[in-house]
Amino acid sequence: MSNPFTLQNKTILITGASSGIGRATAILCAEMGATLFITGRKESKLNETFTNLSGSGHQKLVLDFENEDAITRLVAAIDQLDGIVHSAGIVDNVPFQFIKQKALDKIFNLNLNVPLMITRDLIKKRKLHSKSSIVFLSSLVGVGKTYYGATSYSASKGAISSVIKVMALEMATKKIRVNSVCPGMVLTEMVDNLEAISSNQLKKDEKENYPLGYGTPEQVANAIVFLLSDASSWITGTNLVIDGGASIH
């Protein structure tokens, strides 16, 4: 019996695979039969993800996308792909009146410019098969629900949630699908490192705004795998909200 949810015989690139949602997605994709090409900034953490991958034939490349040659190195190392997951990115929580140009440029570069340029170069060099699936990691703040101090982050994710629709339209002639997932608050290392939000504030937010509680990286990974699989072959240009009911309010 055929299984449209499998990733067998698919090769998937996952950026930001060294932790959080990227790591959970890599592990699940491998379990679903995919061959992976994973990247991350920290070698030790990327190696940890790599050793937890099922199957064989996977590749890894340590990259810091703040380096000018990182995208060129990545594209040169890749042969052919059936999917991309753009999970690498950063968060910044600064009230609007205190944002600085340098920090704004950095978050837009890593959250928006880098994944766009990676995708552009892979397509120009014909390294994406027909019927490939591209999944961007956006955010609930990218589709309208926000919080204090999210100016830079929400702007970068809002741009992602908008541009995937243009990309989906233009890539449809090649039967390449482009979607994003828009998680609410997910318990990752990134959340643990938020200095502007206290643990008490997080607990209060979870109780008041998340009927199903905060999410886990694995729950978001499930949705990403669905978008990578043939089970979602009629879905493109969609921002899939995954938020434990937060947007019900």
C-alpha positions as CSV (number, residue, x, y, z in Angstrom):
1,M,0.0,0.0,0.0
2,S,1.4,3.4,-1.0
3,N,2.1,5.9,1.8
4,P,1.9,9.6,0.8
5,F,3.3,10.7,4.1
6,T,6.7,8.9,3.6
7,L,9.9,10.8,2.7
8,Q,11.5,7.7,1.2
9,N,13.7,8.5,-1.8
10,K,13.7,12.2,-1.0
11,T,16.8,14.3,-0.2
12,I,16.1,17.2,2.1
13,L,18.3,20.2,3.1
14,I,17.7,21.5,6.6
15,T,19.4,24.6,7.9
16,G,19.6,25.4,11.6
17,A,19.6,21.7,12.3
18,S,21.9,21.9,15.4
19,S,19.1,22.7,17.8
20,G,15.4,23.4,18.4
21,I,12.9,22.9,15.6
22,G,15.6,22.3,13.0
23,R,17.1,19.4,15.0
24,A,13.7,17.8,15.7
25,T,12.8,18.1,12.0
26,A,16.0,16.5,10.9
27,I,15.6,13.6,13.3
28,L,12.0,13.0,12.2
29,C,12.7,13.4,8.5
30,A,15.4,10.7,8.8
31,E,13.0,8.5,10.6
32,M,10.5,9.0,7.7
33,G,13.1,7.8,5.2
34,A,14.7,10.9,3.9
35,T,18.4,11.4,3.1
36,L,19.5,14.6,4.7
37,F,21.9,17.4,4.2
38,I,22.1,19.4,7.4
39,T,23.8,22.6,8.4
40,G,24.4,24.4,11.7
41,R,26.6,27.1,13.1
42,K,28.0,25.1,16.1
43,E,30.0,22.0,15.2
44,S,29.4,20.1,18.4
45,K,25.7,20.6,18.3
46,L,25.5,19.7,14.6
47,N,27.4,16.5,15.3
48,E,25.0,15.7,18.1
49,T,22.1,16.0,15.6
50,F,24.0,14.0,13.0
51,T,24.6,11.0,15.3
52,N,20.9,10.9,16.1
53,L,19.8,10.5,12.5
54,S,18.3,7.2,11.4
55,G,19.5,5.6,8.1
56,S,22.6,6.4,6.1
57,G,23.9,8.6,3.4
58,H,23.4,11.8,5.3
59,Q,25.7,14.8,5.0
60,K,26.5,17.7,7.3
61,L,28.2,21.1,6.8
62,V,29.2,23.5,9.6
63,L,28.2,27.0,8.4
64,D,27.8,30.5,9.9
65,F,25.5,32.4,7.5
66,E,27.0,35.7,8.8
67,N,30.0,34.8,6.7
68,E,29.9,36.1,3.1
69,D,30.9,32.8,1.5
70,A,28.5,30.5,3.5
71,I,25.8,30.4,0.8
72,T,28.2,29.8,-2.0
73,R,29.8,26.9,0.0
74,L,26.5,25.4,0.7
75,V,25.1,25.5,-2.8
76,A,28.4,24.1,-4.2
77,A,28.3,21.2,-1.8
78,I,24.7,20.1,-2.7
79,D,23.9,17.8,-5.6
80,Q,20.1,17.4,-6.1
81,L,17.3,18.1,-3.6
82,D,13.6,17.2,-3.2
83,G,13.0,19.6,-0.4
84,I,14.3,22.4,1.8
85,V,13.6,23.4,5.4
86,H,14.8,26.9,6.2
87,S,15.0,26.6,10.0
88,A,18.1,28.8,10.7
89,G,17.3,32.2,12.2
90,I,17.5,34.4,15.2
91,V,15.1,36.3,17.5
92,D,15.5,39.8,19.0
93,N,13.3,41.4,21.6
94,V,13.8,45.2,21.8
95,P,11.1,47.9,22.2
96,F,10.5,49.8,19.0
97,Q,12.0,53.1,20.2
98,F,15.3,51.3,21.1
99,I,15.9,49.3,17.9
100,K,19.2,49.9,16.1
101,Q,20.0,49.7,12.4
102,K,22.8,47.2,12.9
103,A,20.6,44.8,14.8
104,L,17.7,45.3,12.4
105,D,20.0,44.5,9.4
106,K,21.3,41.4,11.1
107,I,17.9,39.9,11.9
108,F,16.6,40.6,8.3
109,N,19.8,39.2,6.8
110,L,19.6,35.9,8.7
111,N,15.8,35.4,8.8
112,L,14.9,36.7,5.3
113,N,17.9,37.3,3.0
114,V,19.8,34.2,3.6
115,P,17.0,31.7,3.0
116,L,15.8,33.6,0.0
117,M,19.3,33.7,-1.5
118,I,19.9,30.0,-0.8
119,T,16.7,29.1,-2.6
120,R,17.4,31.4,-5.5
121,D,20.8,30.0,-6.1
122,L,19.7,26.4,-5.8
123,I,16.9,27.0,-8.3
124,K,19.2,28.9,-10.7
125,K,21.6,26.0,-10.6
126,R,18.8,23.6,-11.2
127,K,19.5,21.7,-8.0
128,L,15.8,21.3,-7.0
129,H,13.8,18.5,-8.6
130,S,10.4,19.1,-10.1
131,K,7.7,18.6,-7.4
132,S,10.1,19.7,-4.6
133,S,8.8,21.3,-1.5
134,I,10.3,24.3,0.2
135,V,9.3,25.1,3.8
136,F,10.2,28.3,5.6
137,L,10.0,28.7,9.3
138,S,8.0,31.8,9.9
139,S,6.1,32.6,13.2
140,L,2.7,33.4,14.6
141,V,4.0,37.0,14.8
142,G,4.5,36.8,11.1
143,V,0.7,36.5,10.5
144,G,-0.6,39.1,13.0
145,K,-0.4,38.0,16.6
146,T,2.4,39.7,18.4
147,Y,3.9,40.8,21.7
148,Y,5.9,43.8,23.2
149,G,9.4,44.0,21.9
150,A,8.8,42.0,18.7
151,T,9.3,44.8,16.2
152,S,12.4,43.4,14.4
153,Y,11.5,39.7,14.7
154,S,7.9,40.1,13.5
155,A,9.0,42.3,10.6
156,S,11.4,39.7,9.4
157,K,8.9,36.9,9.8
158,G,6.0,38.9,8.3
159,A,8.2,39.3,5.2
160,I,8.7,35.6,5.0
161,S,4.9,34.9,5.3
162,S,4.3,37.4,2.5
163,V,7.1,36.4,0.1
164,I,6.3,32.6,0.2
165,K,3.1,33.5,-1.7
166,V,5.0,35.2,-4.5
167,M,7.5,32.3,-4.6
168,A,4.7,29.8,-4.7
169,L,3.1,31.5,-7.7
170,E,6.3,31.8,-9.6
171,M,7.5,28.2,-8.8
172,A,4.2,26.6,-9.7
173,T,5.3,26.2,-13.3
174,K,8.1,23.9,-12.1
175,K,5.7,22.1,-9.7
176,I,7.8,23.3,-6.8
177,R,5.7,24.1,-3.7
178,V,6.5,26.8,-1.2
179,N,4.9,27.1,2.2
180,S,5.7,28.2,5.7
181,V,4.9,27.0,9.2
182,C,4.0,29.7,11.8
183,P,4.5,28.4,15.3
184,G,3.4,30.1,18.4
185,M,5.6,29.8,21.5
186,V,7.7,26.7,21.3
187,L,9.9,25.5,24.1
188,T,13.4,25.7,22.6
189,E,16.8,26.9,23.6
190,M,16.0,30.2,22.0
191,V,13.1,30.7,24.4
192,D,15.4,29.7,27.4
193,N,17.8,32.5,26.3
194,L,15.2,35.3,26.1
195,E,16.4,38.0,28.5
196,A,13.5,40.4,28.1
197,I,10.9,37.9,29.3
198,S,10.9,36.3,32.7
199,S,9.9,32.8,33.5
200,N,6.9,34.1,35.4
201,Q,5.8,36.1,32.4
202,L,6.1,33.0,30.2
203,K,4.0,30.9,32.6
204,K,1.3,33.6,32.8
205,D,1.3,33.9,29.0
206,E,1.0,30.1,28.5
207,K,-1.9,29.9,31.0
208,E,-3.8,32.8,29.6
209,N,-3.2,32.5,25.8
210,Y,-2.4,28.9,24.9
211,P,-5.4,26.5,25.5
212,L,-3.2,23.5,24.6
213,G,-0.1,25.0,26.3
214,Y,3.2,25.9,24.7
215,G,4.4,23.7,21.9
216,T,7.4,21.4,21.4
217,P,9.9,21.2,18.5
218,E,8.6,17.8,17.7
219,Q,5.0,19.0,17.2
220,V,6.2,21.6,14.7
221,A,8.4,19.0,13.0
222,N,5.3,16.9,12.4
223,A,3.8,19.7,10.4
224,I,7.0,20.4,8.4
225,V,7.3,16.7,7.4
226,F,3.7,16.8,6.2
227,L,4.5,19.8,4.0
228,L,7.6,18.0,2.6
229,S,5.7,14.8,1.8
230,D,3.5,14.0,-1.2
231,A,0.5,14.1,1.2
232,S,0.5,17.9,0.8
233,S,1.0,17.9,-3.0
234,W,-2.0,20.3,-3.5
235,I,-0.8,22.8,-0.9
236,T,1.3,25.8,-1.8
237,G,1.5,29.5,-0.8
238,T,0.1,28.7,2.7
239,N,1.2,29.9,6.1
240,L,0.3,27.0,8.4
241,V,-0.4,28.2,11.9
242,I,0.6,25.8,14.7
243,D,-0.1,27.6,18.0
244,G,-2.0,25.4,20.5
245,G,-5.0,27.5,20.0
246,A,-3.4,30.9,20.8
247,S,-4.9,32.6,17.7
248,I,-8.4,31.6,18.8
249,H,-8.4,34.6,21.2
